[in-house]
Amino acid sequence: MSLNSATVEQLDALPGVGPVLARHIIEYRTAHGGFTSVEQLRDVNGIGDRRFADLRPLVQP
């Protein structure tokens, strides 16, 4: 799934991501002009090492 085009609903469907975290991802994307790497997910409020490890294989910039 693309971090740069996914909707709140699509992000919410990912394991460990609820509606609040989905909104944080979209807010980060808006504030920073999109994601250039999956590693930038680590900068999103609410994503720690374990959640990042779960999401990394499921998303792309």
PDBQT receptor file of N, H, CA, C and O in Angstrom, charges set to zero:
ATOM      1  N   MET A   1       0.845  -1.171   0.000  1.00  0.00    +0.000 N 
ATOM      2  CA  MET A   1       0.000   0.000   0.000  1.00  0.00    +0.000 C 
ATOM      3  C   MET A   1       0.894   1.240   0.000  1.00  0.00    +0.000 C 
ATOM      4  O   MET A   1       1.905   1.287   0.701  1.00  0.00    +0.000 OA
ATOM      5  N   SER A   2       0.520   2.219  -0.774  1.00  0.00    +0.000 N 
ATOM      6  H   SER A   2      -0.301   2.181  -1.343  1.00  0.00    +0.000 HD
ATOM      7  CA  SER A   2       1.299   3.452  -0.864  1.00  0.00    +0.000 C 
ATOM      8  C   SER A   2       0.957   4.410   0.278  1.00  0.00    +0.000 C 
ATOM      9  O   SER A   2      -0.204   4.771   0.472  1.00  0.00    +0.000 OA
ATOM     10  N   LEU A   3       1.963   4.808   1.016  1.00  0.00    +0.000 N 
ATOM     11  H   LEU A   3       2.906   4.514   0.858  1.00  0.00    +0.000 HD
ATOM     12  CA  LEU A   3       1.774   5.772   2.096  1.00  0.00    +0.000 C 
ATOM     13  C   LEU A   3       1.368   7.142   1.561  1.00  0.00    +0.000 C 
ATOM     14  O   LEU A   3       0.745   7.932   2.271  1.00  0.00    +0.000 OA
ATOM     15  N   ASN A   4       1.720   7.418   0.317  1.00  0.00    +0.000 N 
ATOM     16  H   ASN A   4       2.226   6.777  -0.259  1.00  0.00    +0.000 HD
ATOM     17  CA  ASN A   4       1.442   8.736  -0.251  1.00  0.00    +0.000 C 
ATOM     18  C   ASN A   4       0.058   8.864  -0.871  1.00  0.00    +0.000 C 
ATOM     19  O   ASN A   4      -0.368   9.972  -1.196  1.00  0.00    +0.000 OA
ATOM     20  N   SER A   5      -0.651   7.756  -1.040  1.00  0.00    +0.000 N 
ATOM     21  H   SER A   5      -0.305   6.856  -0.776  1.00  0.00    +0.000 HD
ATOM     22  CA  SER A   5      -1.975   7.863  -1.648  1.00  0.00    +0.000 C 
ATOM     23  C   SER A   5      -3.073   7.162  -0.853  1.00  0.00    +0.000 C 
ATOM     24  O   SER A   5      -4.250   7.297  -1.185  1.00  0.00    +0.000 OA
ATOM     25  N   ALA A   6      -2.716   6.425   0.175  1.00  0.00    +0.000 N 
ATOM     26  H   ALA A   6      -1.760   6.314   0.445  1.00  0.00    +0.000 HD
ATOM     27  CA  ALA A   6      -3.712   5.679   0.949  1.00  0.00    +0.000 C 
ATOM     28  C   ALA A   6      -4.647   6.619   1.697  1.00  0.00    +0.000 C 
ATOM     29  O   ALA A   6      -4.237   7.679   2.172  1.00  0.00    +0.000 OA
ATOM     30  N   THR A   7      -5.898   6.218   1.792  1.00  0.00    +0.000 N 
ATOM     31  H   THR A   7      -6.231   5.358   1.407  1.00  0.00    +0.000 HD
ATOM     32  CA  THR A   7      -6.896   6.980   2.539  1.00  0.00    +0.000 C 
ATOM     33  C   THR A   7      -6.850   6.571   4.014  1.00  0.00    +0.000 C 
ATOM     34  O   THR A   7      -6.193   5.595   4.376  1.00  0.00    +0.000 OA
ATOM     35  N   VAL A   8      -7.545   7.319   4.848  1.00  0.00    +0.000 N 
ATOM     36  H   VAL A   8      -8.079   8.112   4.555  1.00  0.00    +0.000 HD
ATOM     37  CA  VAL A   8      -7.649   6.972   6.267  1.00  0.00    +0.000 C 
ATOM     38  C   VAL A   8      -8.198   5.557   6.407  1.00  0.00    +0.000 C 
ATOM     39  O   VAL A   8      -7.699   4.772   7.213  1.00  0.00    +0.000 OA
ATOM     40  N   GLU A   9      -9.220   5.232   5.627  1.00  0.00    +0.000 N 
ATOM     41  H   GLU A   9      -9.626   5.870   4.973  1.00  0.00    +0.000 HD
ATOM     42  CA  GLU A   9      -9.845   3.917   5.712  1.00  0.00    +0.000 C 
ATOM     43  C   GLU A   9      -8.880   2.801   5.324  1.00  0.00    +0.000 C 
ATOM     44  O   GLU A   9      -8.855   1.748   5.961  1.00  0.00    +0.000 OA
ATOM     45  N   GLN A  10      -8.088   3.031   4.282  1.00  0.00    +0.000 N 
ATOM     46  H   GLN A  10      -8.108   3.886   3.764  1.00  0.00    +0.000 HD
ATOM     47  CA  GLN A  10      -7.119   2.022   3.854  1.00  0.00    +0.000 C 
ATOM     48  C   GLN A  10      -6.032   1.830   4.911  1.00  0.00    +0.000 C 
ATOM     49  O   GLN A  10      -5.657   0.700   5.224  1.00  0.00    +0.000 OA
ATOM     50  N   LEU A  11      -5.531   2.931   5.456  1.00  0.00    +0.000 N 
ATOM     51  H   LEU A  11      -5.835   3.849   5.201  1.00  0.00    +0.000 HD
ATOM     52  CA  LEU A  11      -4.499   2.837   6.492  1.00  0.00    +0.000 C 
ATOM     53  C   LEU A  11      -5.053   2.163   7.745  1.00  0.00    +0.000 C 
ATOM     54  O   LEU A  11      -4.358   1.380   8.392  1.00  0.00    +0.000 OA
ATOM     55  N   ASP A  12      -6.291   2.467   8.081  1.00  0.00    +0.000 N 
ATOM     56  H   ASP A  12      -6.856   3.103   7.555  1.00  0.00    +0.000 HD
ATOM     57  CA  ASP A  12      -6.951   1.895   9.255  1.00  0.00    +0.000 C 
ATOM     58  C   ASP A  12      -7.044   0.370   9.149  1.00  0.00    +0.000 C 
ATOM     59  O   ASP A  12      -7.087  -0.316  10.171  1.00  0.00    +0.000 OA
ATOM     60  N   ALA A  13      -7.076  -0.157   7.947  1.00  0.00    +0.000 N 
ATOM     61  H   ALA A  13      -7.041   0.400   7.117  1.00  0.00    +0.000 HD
ATOM     62  CA  ALA A  13      -7.180  -1.604   7.740  1.00  0.00    +0.000 C 
ATOM     63  C   ALA A  13      -5.860  -2.330   7.990  1.00  0.00    +0.000 C 
ATOM     64  O   ALA A  13      -5.849  -3.556   8.103  1.00  0.00    +0.000 OA
ATOM     65  N   LEU A  14      -4.763  -1.607   8.077  1.00  0.00    +0.000 N 
ATOM     66  H   LEU A  14      -4.772  -0.612   7.986  1.00  0.00    +0.000 HD
ATOM     67  CA  LEU A  14      -3.468  -2.236   8.342  1.00  0.00    +0.000 C 
ATOM     68  C   LEU A  14      -3.406  -2.723   9.790  1.00  0.00    +0.000 C 
ATOM     69  O   LEU A  14      -4.021  -2.119  10.669  1.00  0.00    +0.000 OA
ATOM     70  N   PRO A  15      -2.674  -3.802  10.046  1.00  0.00    +0.000 N 
ATOM     71  CA  PRO A  15      -2.578  -4.313  11.418  1.00  0.00    +0.000 C 
ATOM     72  C   PRO A  15      -1.927  -3.301  12.361  1.00  0.00    +0.000 C 
ATOM     73  O   PRO A  15      -0.859  -2.764  12.066  1.00  0.00    +0.000 OA
ATOM     74  N   GLY A  16      -2.571  -3.049  13.484  1.00  0.00    +0.000 N 
ATOM     75  H   GLY A  16      -3.438  -3.486  13.724  1.00  0.00    +0.000 HD
ATOM     76  CA  GLY A  16      -2.024  -2.143  14.485  1.00  0.00    +0.000 C 
ATOM     77  C   GLY A  16      -2.284  -0.672  14.218  1.00  0.00    +0.000 C 
ATOM     78  O   GLY A  16      -1.856   0.184  14.993  1.00  0.00    +0.000 OA
ATOM     79  N   VAL A  17      -2.986  -0.367  13.123  1.00  0.00    +0.000 N 
ATOM     80  H   VAL A  17      -3.334  -1.063  12.494  1.00  0.00    +0.000 HD
ATOM     81  CA  VAL A  17      -3.287   1.021  12.790  1.00  0.00    +0.000 C 
ATOM     82  C   VAL A  17      -4.789   1.236  12.950  1.00  0.00    +0.000 C 
ATOM     83  O   VAL A  17      -5.595   0.576  12.294  1.00  0.00    +0.000 OA
ATOM     84  N   GLY A  18      -5.148   2.151  13.814  1.00  0.00    +0.000 N 
ATOM     85  H   GLY A  18      -4.493   2.688  14.346  1.00  0.00    +0.000 HD
ATOM     86  CA  GLY A  18      -6.545   2.519  13.981  1.00  0.00    +0.000 C 
ATOM     87  C   GLY A  18      -6.806   3.847  13.313  1.00  0.00    +0.000 C 
ATOM     88  O   GLY A  18      -5.921   4.389  12.651  1.00  0.00    +0.000 OA
ATOM     89  N   PRO A  19      -7.999   4.382  13.471  1.00  0.00    +0.000 N 
ATOM     90  CA  PRO A  19      -8.326   5.650  12.806  1.00  0.00    +0.000 C 
ATOM     91  C   PRO A  19      -7.472   6.829  13.268  1.00  0.00    +0.000 C 
ATOM     92  O   PRO A  19      -7.163   7.716  12.472  1.00  0.00    +0.000 OA
ATOM     93  N   VAL A  20      -7.092   6.847  14.536  1.00  0.00    +0.000 N 
ATOM     94  H   VAL A  20      -7.344   6.127  15.183  1.00  0.00    +0.000 HD
ATOM     95  CA  VAL A  20      -6.270   7.961  15.036  1.00  0.00    +0.000 C 
ATOM     96  C   VAL A  20      -4.880   7.904  14.427  1.00  0.00    +0.000 C 
ATOM     97  O   VAL A  20      -4.378   8.920  13.946  1.00  0.00    +0.000 OA
ATOM     98  N   LEU A  21      -4.254   6.749  14.438  1.00  0.00    +0.000 N 
ATOM     99  H   LEU A  21      -4.662   5.924  14.829  1.00  0.00    +0.000 HD
ATOM    100  CA  LEU A  21      -2.917   6.622  13.855  1.00  0.00    +0.000 C 
ATOM    101  C   LEU A  21      -2.960   6.849  12.349  1.00  0.00    +0.000 C 
ATOM    102  O   LEU A  21      -2.026   7.422  11.787  1.00  0.00    +0.000 OA
ATOM    103  N   ALA A  22      -4.014   6.414  11.697  1.00  0.00    +0.000 N 
ATOM    104  H   ALA A  22      -4.772   5.948  12.153  1.00  0.00    +0.000 HD
ATOM    105  CA  ALA A  22      -4.155   6.662  10.259  1.00  0.00    +0.000 C 
ATOM    106  C   ALA A  22      -4.167   8.168   9.986  1.00  0.00    +0.000 C 
ATOM    107  O   ALA A  22      -3.548   8.636   9.031  1.00  0.00    +0.000 OA
ATOM    108  N   ARG A  23      -4.874   8.919  10.831  1.00  0.00    +0.000 N 
ATOM    109  H   ARG A  23      -5.376   8.538  11.607  1.00  0.00    +0.000 HD
ATOM    110  CA  ARG A  23      -4.896  10.379  10.666  1.00  0.00    +0.000 C 
ATOM    111  C   ARG A  23      -3.509  10.977  10.924  1.00  0.00    +0.000 C 
ATOM    112  O   ARG A  23      -3.114  11.925  10.245  1.00  0.00    +0.000 OA
ATOM    113  N   HIS A  24      -2.766  10.435  11.897  1.00  0.00    +0.000 N 
ATOM    114  H   HIS A  24      -3.087   9.665  12.448  1.00  0.00    +0.000 HD
ATOM    115  CA  HIS A  24      -1.396  10.922  12.149  1.00  0.00    +0.000 C 
ATOM    116  C   HIS A  24      -0.512  10.702  10.920  1.00  0.00    +0.000 C 
ATOM    117  O   HIS A  24       0.290  11.566  10.565  1.00  0.00    +0.000 OA
ATOM    118  N   ILE A  25      -0.658   9.559  10.283  1.00  0.00    +0.000 N 
ATOM    119  H   ILE A  25      -1.309   8.857  10.571  1.00  0.00    +0.000 HD
ATOM    120  CA  ILE A  25       0.137   9.262   9.076  1.00  0.00    +0.000 C 
ATOM    121  C   ILE A  25      -0.197  10.274   7.979  1.00  0.00    +0.000 C 
ATOM    122  O   ILE A  25       0.702  10.803   7.327  1.00  0.00    +0.000 OA
ATOM    123  N   ILE A  26      -1.471  10.539   7.780  1.00  0.00    +0.000 N 
ATOM    124  H   ILE A  26      -2.201  10.109   8.310  1.00  0.00    +0.000 HD
ATOM    125  CA  ILE A  26      -1.876  11.490   6.737  1.00  0.00    +0.000 C 
ATOM    126  C   ILE A  26      -1.447  12.907   7.096  1.00  0.00    +0.000 C 
ATOM    127  O   ILE A  26      -1.047  13.669   6.217  1.00  0.00    +0.000 OA
ATOM    128  N   GLU A  27      -1.524  13.269   8.369  1.00  0.00    +0.000 N 
ATOM    129  H   GLU A  27      -1.849  12.650   9.083  1.00  0.00    +0.000 HD
ATOM    130  CA  GLU A  27      -1.056  14.594   8.787  1.00  0.00    +0.000 C 
ATOM    131  C   GLU A  27       0.440  14.737   8.542  1.00  0.00    +0.000 C 
ATOM    132  O   GLU A  27       0.896  15.787   8.089  1.00  0.00    +0.000 OA
ATOM    133  N   TYR A  28       1.207  13.690   8.839  1.00  0.00    +0.000 N 
ATOM    134  H   TYR A  28       0.836  12.837   9.207  1.00  0.00    +0.000 HD
ATOM    135  CA  TYR A  28       2.649  13.724   8.574  1.00  0.00    +0.000 C 
ATOM    136  C   TYR A  28       2.899  13.882   7.078  1.00  0.00    +0.000 C 
ATOM    137  O   TYR A  28       3.723  14.692   6.655  1.00  0.00    +0.000 OA
ATOM    138  N   ARG A  29       2.176  13.099   6.289  1.00  0.00    +0.000 N 
ATOM    139  H   ARG A  29       1.506  12.441   6.632  1.00  0.00    +0.000 HD
ATOM    140  CA  ARG A  29       2.323  13.144   4.823  1.00  0.00    +0.000 C 
ATOM    141  C   ARG A  29       2.043  14.546   4.305  1.00  0.00    +0.000 C 
ATOM    142  O   ARG A  29       2.777  15.050   3.455  1.00  0.00    +0.000 OA
ATOM    143  N   THR A  30       0.995  15.178   4.804  1.00  0.00    +0.000 N 
ATOM    144  H   THR A  30       0.399  14.768   5.494  1.00  0.00    +0.000 HD
ATOM    145  CA  THR A  30       0.630  16.521   4.365  1.00  0.00    +0.000 C 
ATOM    146  C   THR A  30       1.681  17.548   4.782  1.00  0.00    +0.000 C 
ATOM    147  O   THR A  30       2.063  18.410   3.991  1.00  0.00    +0.000 OA
ATOM    148  N   ALA A  31       2.140  17.453   6.017  1.00  0.00    +0.000 N 
ATOM    149  H   ALA A  31       1.829  16.753   6.660  1.00  0.00    +0.000 HD
ATOM    150  CA  ALA A  31       3.095  18.427   6.548  1.00  0.00    +0.000 C 
ATOM    151  C   ALA A  31       4.475  18.325   5.907  1.00  0.00    +0.000 C 
ATOM    152  O   ALA A  31       5.197  19.319   5.826  1.00  0.00    +0.000 OA
ATOM    153  N   HIS A  32       4.848  17.123   5.448  1.00  0.00    +0.000 N 
ATOM    154  H   HIS A  32       4.262  16.316   5.514  1.00  0.00    +0.000 HD
ATOM    155  CA  HIS A  32       6.191  16.913   4.931  1.00  0.00    +0.000 C 
ATOM    156  C   HIS A  32       6.243  16.680   3.426  1.00  0.00    +0.000 C 
ATOM    157  O   HIS A  32       7.285  16.304   2.890  1.00  0.00    +0.000 OA
ATOM    158  N   GLY A  33       5.137  16.900   2.753  1.00  0.00    +0.000 N 
ATOM    159  H   GLY A  33       4.291  17.206   3.188  1.00  0.00    +0.000 HD
ATOM    160  CA  GLY A  33       5.136  16.762   1.298  1.00  0.00    +0.000 C 
ATOM    161  C   GLY A  33       5.213  15.320   0.829  1.00  0.00    +0.000 C 
ATOM    162  O   GLY A  33       5.681  15.051  -0.277  1.00  0.00    +0.000 OA
ATOM    163  N   GLY A  34       4.766  14.405   1.648  1.00  0.00    +0.000 N 
ATOM    164  H   GLY A  34       4.386  14.624   2.547  1.00  0.00    +0.000 HD
ATOM    165  CA  GLY A  34       4.760  12.994   1.264  1.00  0.00    +0.000 C 
ATOM    166  C   GLY A  34       5.916  12.230   1.867  1.00  0.00    +0.000 C 
ATOM    167  O   GLY A  34       6.822  12.802   2.473  1.00  0.00    +0.000 OA
ATOM    168  N   PHE A  35       5.862  10.925   1.684  1.00  0.00    +0.000 N 
ATOM    169  H   PHE A  35       5.126  10.460   1.191  1.00  0.00    +0.000 HD
ATOM    170  CA  PHE A  35       6.908  10.033   2.168  1.00  0.00    +0.000 C 
ATOM    171  C   PHE A  35       7.873   9.734   1.035  1.00  0.00    +0.000 C 
ATOM    172  O   PHE A  35       7.455   9.442  -0.085  1.00  0.00    +0.000 OA
ATOM    173  N   THR A  36       9.167   9.807   1.330  1.00  0.00    +0.000 N 
ATOM    174  H   THR A  36       9.506  10.044   2.240  1.00  0.00    +0.000 HD
ATOM    175  CA  THR A  36      10.168   9.416   0.339  1.00  0.00    +0.000 C 
ATOM    176  C   THR A  36      10.762   8.061   0.675  1.00  0.00    +0.000 C 
ATOM    177  O   THR A  36      11.427   7.446  -0.158  1.00  0.00    +0.000 OA
ATOM    178  N   SER A  37      10.520   7.587   1.909  1.00  0.00    +0.000 N 
ATOM    179  H   SER A  37       9.980   8.087   2.586  1.00  0.00    +0.000 HD
ATOM    180  CA  SER A  37      10.978   6.256   2.306  1.00  0.00    +0.000 C 
ATOM    181  C   SER A  37      10.043   5.712   3.389  1.00  0.00    +0.000 C 
ATOM    182  O   SER A  37       9.408   6.468   4.124  1.00  0.00    +0.000 OA
ATOM    183  N   VAL A  38       9.978   4.400   3.465  1.00  0.00    +0.000 N 
ATOM    184  H   VAL A  38      10.494   3.785   2.868  1.00  0.00    +0.000 HD
ATOM    185  CA  VAL A  38       9.155   3.754   4.484  1.00  0.00    +0.000 C 
ATOM    186  C   VAL A  38       9.685   4.091   5.876  1.00  0.00    +0.000 C 
ATOM    187  O   VAL A  38       8.911   4.168   6.830  1.00  0.00    +0.000 OA
ATOM    188  N   GLU A  39      10.995   4.292   6.001  1.00  0.00    +0.000 N 
ATOM    189  H   GLU A  39      11.625   4.230   5.226  1.00  0.00    +0.000 HD
ATOM    190  CA  GLU A  39      11.607   4.582   7.299  1.00  0.00    +0.000 C 
ATOM    191  C   GLU A  39      11.049   5.854   7.927  1.00  0.00    +0.000 C 
ATOM    192  O   GLU A  39      11.131   6.016   9.145  1.00  0.00    +0.000 OA
ATOM    193  N   GLN A  40      10.489   6.752   7.137  1.00  0.00    +0.000 N 
ATOM    194  H   GLN A  40      10.423   6.620   6.148  1.00  0.00    +0.000 HD
ATOM    195  CA  GLN A  40       9.908   7.977   7.688  1.00  0.00    +0.000 C 
ATOM    196  C   GLN A  40       8.703   7.686   8.573  1.00  0.00    +0.000 C 
ATOM    197  O   GLN A  40       8.298   8.545   9.357  1.00  0.00    +0.000 OA
ATOM    198  N   LEU A  41       8.126   6.500   8.465  1.00  0.00    +0.000 N 
ATOM    199  H   LEU A  41       8.455   5.802   7.828  1.00  0.00    +0.000 HD
ATOM    200  CA  LEU A  41       7.031   6.126   9.365  1.00  0.00    +0.000 C 
ATOM    201  C   LEU A  41       7.465   6.207  10.820  1.00  0.00    +0.000 C 
ATOM    202  O   LEU A  41       6.641   6.465  11.697  1.00  0.00    +0.000 OA
ATOM    203  N   ARG A  42       8.747   5.989  11.089  1.00  0.00    +0.000 N 
ATOM    204  H   ARG A  42       9.417   5.779  10.376  1.00  0.00    +0.000 HD
ATOM    205  CA  ARG A  42       9.266   6.061  12.455  1.00  0.00    +0.000 C 
ATOM    206  C   ARG A  42       9.071   7.451  13.059  1.00  0.00    +0.000 C 
ATOM    207  O   ARG A  42       9.034   7.600  14.280  1.00  0.00    +0.000 OA
ATOM    208  N   ASP A  43       8.948   8.466  12.205  1.00  0.00    +0.000 N 
ATOM    209  H   ASP A  43       8.978   8.346  11.213  1.00  0.00    +0.000 HD
ATOM    210  CA  ASP A  43       8.782   9.837  12.676  1.00  0.00    +0.000 C 
ATOM    211  C   ASP A  43       7.337  10.184  13.006  1.00  0.00    +0.000 C 
ATOM    212  O   ASP A  43       7.065  11.245  13.567  1.00  0.00    +0.000 OA
ATOM    213  N   VAL A  44       6.409   9.296  12.661  1.00  0.00    +0.000 N 
ATOM    214  H   VAL A  44       6.630   8.433  12.205  1.00  0.00    +0.000 HD
ATOM    215  CA  VAL A  44       4.990   9.544  12.913  1.00  0.00    +0.000 C 
ATOM    216  C   VAL A  44       4.686   9.229  14.375  1.00  0.00    +0.000 C 
ATOM    217  O   VAL A  44       5.066   8.175  14.886  1.00  0.00    +0.000 OA
ATOM    218  N   ASN A  45       3.999  10.151  15.039  1.00  0.00    +0.000 N 
ATOM    219  H   ASN A  45       3.691  11.007  14.624  1.00  0.00    +0.000 HD
ATOM    220  CA  ASN A  45       3.614   9.962  16.429  1.00  0.00    +0.000 C 
ATOM    221  C   ASN A  45       2.770   8.699  16.571  1.00  0.00    +0.000 C 
ATOM    222  O   ASN A  45       1.749   8.549  15.899  1.00  0.00    +0.000 OA
ATOM    223  N   GLY A  46       3.199   7.791  17.446  1.00  0.00    +0.000 N 
ATOM    224  H   GLY A  46       4.029   7.912  17.992  1.00  0.00    +0.000 HD
ATOM    225  CA  GLY A  46       2.449   6.562  17.685  1.00  0.00    +0.000 C 
ATOM    226  C   GLY A  46       3.028   5.330  17.021  1.00  0.00    +0.000 C 
ATOM    227  O   GLY A  46       2.526   4.225  17.224  1.00  0.00    +0.000 OA
ATOM    228  N   ILE A  47       4.077   5.502  16.231  1.00  0.00    +0.000 N 
ATOM    229  H   ILE A  47       4.484   6.400  16.067  1.00  0.00    +0.000 HD
ATOM    230  CA  ILE A  47       4.695   4.344  15.588  1.00  0.00    +0.000 C 
ATOM    231  C   ILE A  47       6.051   4.093  16.225  1.00  0.00    +0.000 C 
ATOM    232  O   ILE A  47       6.999   4.856  16.041  1.00  0.00    +0.000 OA
ATOM    233  N   GLY A  48       6.118   3.007  16.976  1.00  0.00    +0.000 N 
ATOM    234  H   GLY A  48       5.348   2.387  17.125  1.00  0.00    +0.000 HD
ATOM    235  CA  GLY A  48       7.365   2.597  17.607  1.00  0.00    +0.000 C 
ATOM    236  C   GLY A  48       8.029   1.494  16.806  1.00  0.00    +0.000 C 
ATOM    237  O   GLY A  48       7.611   1.175  15.692  1.00  0.00    +0.000 OA
ATOM    238  N   ASP A  49       9.065   0.920  17.386  1.00  0.00    +0.000 N 
ATOM    239  H   ASP A  49       9.405   1.179  18.290  1.00  0.00    +0.000 HD
ATOM    240  CA  ASP A  49       9.839  -0.095  16.680  1.00  0.00    +0.000 C 
ATOM    241  C   ASP A  49       9.001  -1.307  16.289  1.00  0.00    +0.000 C 
ATOM    242  O   ASP A  49       9.095  -1.794  15.162  1.00  0.00    +0.000 OA
ATOM    243  N   ARG A  50       8.194  -1.786  17.205  1.00  0.00    +0.000 N 
ATOM    244  H   ARG A  50       8.118  -1.390  18.120  1.00  0.00    +0.000 HD
ATOM    245  CA  ARG A  50       7.413  -2.999  16.917  1.00  0.00    +0.000 C 
ATOM    246  C   ARG A  50       6.363  -2.753  15.828  1.00  0.00    +0.000 C 
ATOM    247  O   ARG A  50       6.227  -3.549  14.899  1.00  0.00    +0.000 OA
ATOM    248  N   ARG A  51       5.630  -1.654  15.949  1.00  0.00    +0.000 N 
ATOM    249  H   ARG A  51       5.741  -1.007  16.704  1.00  0.00    +0.000 HD
ATOM    250  CA  ARG A  51       4.610  -1.353  14.932  1.00  0.00    +0.000 C 
ATOM    251  C   ARG A  51       5.262  -1.112  13.583  1.00  0.00    +0.000 C 
ATOM    252  O   ARG A  51       4.739  -1.541  12.555  1.00  0.00    +0.000 OA
ATOM    253  N   PHE A  52       6.406  -0.425  13.577  1.00  0.00    +0.000 N 
ATOM    254  H   PHE A  52       6.831  -0.076  14.413  1.00  0.00    +0.000 HD
ATOM    255  CA  PHE A  52       7.127  -0.195  12.322  1.00  0.00    +0.000 C 
ATOM    256  C   PHE A  52       7.524  -1.526  11.692  1.00  0.00    +0.000 C 
ATOM    257  O   PHE A  52       7.380  -1.707  10.483  1.00  0.00    +0.000 OA
ATOM    258  N   ALA A  53       8.020  -2.451  12.496  1.00  0.00    +0.000 N 
ATOM    259  H   ALA A  53       8.137  -2.304  13.478  1.00  0.00    +0.000 HD
ATOM    260  CA  ALA A  53       8.432  -3.759  11.977  1.00  0.00    +0.000 C 
ATOM    261  C   ALA A  53       7.244  -4.498  11.357  1.00  0.00    +0.000 C 
ATOM    262  O   ALA A  53       7.395  -5.187  10.348  1.00  0.00    +0.000 OA
ATOM    263  N   ASP A  54       6.065  -4.353  11.962  1.00  0.00    +0.000 N 
ATOM    264  H   ASP A  54       5.942  -3.793  12.782  1.00  0.00    +0.000 HD
ATOM    265  CA  ASP A  54       4.860  -4.998  11.421  1.00  0.00    +0.000 C 
ATOM    266  C   ASP A  54       4.411  -4.352  10.114  1.00  0.00    +0.000 C 
ATOM    267  O   ASP A  54       3.949  -5.044   9.207  1.00  0.00    +0.000 OA
ATOM    268  N   LEU A  55       4.544  -3.040  10.013  1.00  0.00    +0.000 N 
ATOM    269  H   LEU A  55       4.920  -2.478  10.750  1.00  0.00    +0.000 HD
ATOM    270  CA  LEU A  55       4.043  -2.317   8.844  1.00  0.00    +0.000 C 
ATOM    271  C   LEU A  55       5.013  -2.284   7.675  1.00  0.00    +0.000 C 
ATOM    272  O   LEU A  55       4.590  -2.201   6.522  1.00  0.00    +0.000 OA
ATOM    273  N   ARG A  56       6.297  -2.349   7.957  1.00  0.00    +0.000 N 
ATOM    274  H   ARG A  56       6.640  -2.417   8.894  1.00  0.00    +0.000 HD
ATOM    275  CA  ARG A  56       7.306  -2.172   6.908  1.00  0.00    +0.000 C 
ATOM    276  C   ARG A  56       7.088  -3.036   5.672  1.00  0.00    +0.000 C 
ATOM    277  O   ARG A  56       7.178  -2.519   4.559  1.00  0.00    +0.000 OA
ATOM    278  N   PRO A  57       6.803  -4.338   5.819  1.00  0.00    +0.000 N 
ATOM    279  CA  PRO A  57       6.623  -5.133   4.597  1.00  0.00    +0.000 C 
ATOM    280  C   PRO A  57       5.301  -4.875   3.867  1.00  0.00    +0.000 C 
ATOM    281  O   PRO A  57       5.107  -5.362   2.753  1.00  0.00    +0.000 OA
ATOM    282  N   LEU A  58       4.407  -4.124   4.474  1.00  0.00    +0.000 N 
ATOM    283  H   LEU A  58       4.565  -3.728   5.379  1.00  0.00    +0.000 HD
ATOM    284  CA  LEU A  58       3.072  -3.932   3.906  1.00  0.00    +0.000 C 
ATOM    285  C   LEU A  58       2.896  -2.605   3.162  1.00  0.00    +0.000 C 
ATOM    286  O   LEU A  58       1.905  -2.411   2.459  1.00  0.00    +0.000 OA
ATOM    287  N   VAL A  59       3.866  -1.688   3.320  1.00  0.00    +0.000 N 
ATOM    288  H   VAL A  59       4.671  -1.846   3.892  1.00  0.00    +0.000 HD
ATOM    289  CA  VAL A  59       3.711  -0.356   2.750  1.00  0.00    +0.000 C 
ATOM    290  C   VAL A  59       4.925   0.031   1.920  1.00  0.00    +0.000 C 
ATOM    291  O   VAL A  59       5.999  -0.561   2.017  1.00  0.00    +0.000 OA
ATOM    292  N   GLN A  60       4.706   1.045   1.105  1.00  0.00    +0.000 N 
ATOM    293  H   GLN A  60       3.833   1.526   1.026  1.00  0.00    +0.000 HD
ATOM    294  CA  GLN A  60       5.777   1.644   0.315  1.00  0.00    +0.000 C 
ATOM    295  C   GLN A  60       5.532   3.153   0.281  1.00  0.00    +0.000 C 
ATOM    296  O   GLN A  60       4.427   3.609   0.576  1.00  0.00    +0.000 OA
ATOM    297  N   PRO A  61       6.561   3.931  -0.079  1.00  0.00    +0.000 N 
ATOM    298  CA  PRO A  61       6.353   5.396  -0.101  1.00  0.00    +0.000 C 
ATOM    299  C   PRO A  61       5.251   5.804  -1.071  1.00  0.00    +0.000 C 
ATOM    300  O   PRO A  61       4.956   6.991  -1.206  1.00  0.00    +0.000 OA
TER     301      PRO A  61
